[in-house]
Amino acid sequence: MSKEKINPLYLPNEEEDDDIRVTLTMDDGSDVECEILTIFDVGDQDYIALLPLDDQDEPNEDGEVFIYRYFEGPKGEPSLENIEDDEEYEAVADRFDELLDDAEFEEMD
């Protein structure tokens, strides 16, 4: 299984309401800047949803979202791992869709 490298670019302090962004180094060596949408769990595993940004720091036009397994090392360093099992991916994608639906519902209130 391949693991992506995640490099925090900006971590806001608790008083600021800015988005957290990271740079992913992909398997092909290219870098993709992403906004962290959420970290969530399914069962005992954490997952992270990342929104790739374009060159103008705007969300990508096709609505693509990257979802990875998320781990923290002994010193708190983040690590990502690809989801290679189709059933696991479907369960994680369904949970992420539920989170999106909940967020949209809360915005309506």
N, C-alpha and C positions, 0 to 999 in steps of 0.2 A: 504494500500500500504506500502510496506517495504522501508525503506531508508537505504542505505549503508553508513557506516562511511568512510570518506576519511581523511587520515592523511598525510599531505605533508612531504616527507622525505627530499627533496632537492629542493630549489627554487633558480635558478641561478640569478645572477644580470644581468642587461641589457648588460654588456660588454662581458659576456660569452655566448657561443653558445651551452651549454649543454642541454640535454633533461631534462624535469621536470618529476620526478617520484613521485608516491604516493603509499601508501599501503591501499588497500581496506580490510575492515573487513566484510566478507560475512555473510549471515544469519546463516550459520552453525558454525560461530565462527572462521573459518580459515582466515588467512591473505594471500592476493595475492598482490605482488608488480607489479605495472603497470607503463608504460610510457604513458604520456598524448600525444595523437596524435593530437587532435584539440578540440576546443570548437567552436560550430557553432550553428546557429539558424535555426529554421523552424517555420515560422509564428512569433509569439511573445514569443516562448519558446526557451531557450538555451538547448543544448545537449552537452555531452562530449563523446569522443571516446577514450577508453583506451586499450592499448596493453599489455596483461599479459606477464610477463617475467618469464623465467625458473630460476632454482637455480643458473645459471651462468650469470644472468642478460642479457640473450639473448632472443629475441622474441620467443614466443611459436612456436613449429614446425607446428601446424595445422592452423596457420593464424587466430586464434580466436581473435575477437575484442569485447570488452564490450562497449555498448552504453547505457547511462543513461540520464534522465532529469537532468539538472544542475541548481542549485540555489546558490545564495550567501545570507547569513544571514545579519542582520543589521550591524554586525561588520566585514563583509567581509568573514566570515567563509564559506567554500564550503560545499555543501550538494548535495547528489545524490538521485534520486528516480527511481525505476524501471518503465519501460514502459510496461504497462499491456494491452493496447489496440492494437489489431493487425493492424488496419488501421494506427494508429499513428506510430507504429513501422515501417511499410512498407514505409511510407512517409519519416521518419527519415533515414532509411537504404538507400533509393534511393538518398536522398540528400548527405549522406556520400559517396556513390559510385560516385556521380558527383564530389565531392571534390577530391576523389582519382584520377579520370580520369583527372581532371584539373591539379593536381600536376604532374602526369606522363607526360602530354603534355608539361608542362613548363620545365620539366627535359630534354626533347628532344631538346628544343631550345638552 
